[in-house]
Amino acid sequence: MADETNNGQHTPADGTGTAVNGVGSSHDQRTAAGENAQTLTTRQGHPLTNNQNLRTVGNRGPATLENYQFIEKISHFDRERVPERVVHARGAGAHGVFEAYGKVGDEPIEKYTRAKLFNTKGKETPVFVRFSTVGHGGHSPETLRDPRGFAVKFYTEDGNWDLVGNNLKVFFIRDAMKFPDLIHSQKPDPVHNRQTGERIFDFICNTPETMHMVSFLFSPWGIPANYRQMQGSGVNTYKWVNKDGDAVLVKYHWEPMQGVKNLTAGEAEKIQAKNFNHATQDLYENIKKGNFPKWELRVQIMSDDEHPELDFDPLDDTKIWPEDQFPHLPVGMMTLNKNPENYFAEVEQAAFGTGVLVDGLDFSDDKMLQGRTFSYSDTQRYRVGANYLQLPINAPKKHVSTNQRDGQMTYHVDSAPGQNNHVNYEPSSLNGLKEAPRSAPDHTPQYTGRLVRQTIDRENNFKQAGERYRTHEDWERDDLISNMSGALADAAEVIQQKMIELCTNCDPDWGQRLREGIAEKKQMMMKDEEAVEQAEELAHDAKPY
């Protein structure tokens, strides 16, 4: 219960007992039975008994629109920064073209999807790509350890398609409920405004599903050499739908024709000392001199079912689909061939969303994808404005006719030629807009299950992480251990021990080397602290002037 001797205010964990202008306090500290002052609630005061999972039909999904707890949490998170992006703030971009192969591997692509941008060999679709770092601010060095965003906007004949992903093929978490918590742990401390390894690993050590991402992020794969020489991935599982309304699960992968290059922490520090805009400069200058970077788009295809023969859930975005079972099939080539004319108008105001799909592409029941689909577009309406889709960089390169009106910064009215402008609703008999004719059946999956808040059945948090650790080359493993040890050296012992245990579960060698690495880094820190004291002891007095 609250400390009644403190006028009903909390006593913070640090013992300061301060509450300025209501910060750290609430209007009424009375709590219901079973609650105390540390009980997590919604902004409405509802105690949260499950802050780990969306409410879904069965534990695999799909999610439901009445996820009030999630919508309150994520919509507030979307509005935490003005106007800089909360995530993906530092970015660079370029225009280009996507050329379709007309096939998926050696098969006709129409077998799997009716999306028109893929169906004809040589068909070209304009694109705009924004690369970014995820967790750091708009002016942060491009040498910092961070996943890189890889977002592609296709201006197709059927409207825009946004393929929004990262350079790494997996993510930290599998349920969108945890996204604000993940990013908060990677942002600066809300008290002293510094990022710390303790905060990051406090979240990670209590979220075992993160270990596969840790095996990448704290290795050289966490610092790509530049944007041109990094892979891209849609990360989440999507669907392709054919002309009959039948669907398959797909994952998207971008493979750079320039090869892949990564940096160790020491190499990145040397670059940062000279140029912390190096990746933006590299992309701009290569395009300017005609060295146009290229990526081949490849997909993995899986039948749309639960696949009990696998030891993981195919909708789990912390997992990689094995390439030997689900080969990467090429579908087209993207070339970036034009730099932006104005950074703010094009790169900064470019707005992407995972819900921006064209006919023939669809959502899977991936719980992270469904959460992202609400969050991304909601963020853009807040950050850029309700009419962000009227900006040239975001507008489709085809006609747009809607009944949406007004709002801040309305640039024009989305009306059709000859439309009765008095009618901004549908249906109407007075020459208003009409629904498009249906050209192919909808994909209509069937669901049976209880509405629950549960994690998936096949978590298998450690197998692929251990495989990745063993797949790393020796120098990559050395860098992984060094980076993790350094970040954990001054963390609380409980966090160190939990991380050692998780790494041991992935691979015993990983756990043992991390234990030794932390001990070594602690010794180095003690020497650093001694040097601070020696600075005053060894210093020479000087007379003021």
Secondary structure, DSSP 4 states (H G I P E B T S, - for coil): ---GGGTT----TTS----STTTT--S-----TT--TT--B-TT--B-S--S---EESTT--B-TT-HHHHHHHHHHHTSSSSS-SSS-SEEEEEEEEEE-SEETTEEGGGT---GGGSSTT-EEEEEEEEEESSS-TT--TTSS--EEEEEEEEETTEEEEEEEESSS--S-SSGGGHHHHHHHHSPPTTT----HHHHHHHHHT-GGGHHHHHHHTSGGGSBS-STT--EE--S-EEEE-TTS-EEEEEEEEEETT---B--HHHHHHHHTT-TTHHHHHHHHHHHTT---EEEEEEEEEESS--TTSSS-TT-TTS---TTTS--EEEEEEEEEE--S-IIIIIIT----TT---TTEEE-S-HHHHHHHHHHHHHHHHHT-TTGGGSTTTS-SS----S----TT--S--PPTT--TT--SSS-SSS---PPPP-SPPP-------EE----S----SHHHHHHHHHS-HHHHHHHHHHHHHHHTTS-HHHHHHHHHHHHHH-HHHHHHHHHHHHHHHHHHHHHHHHHHHHHHHPPP----
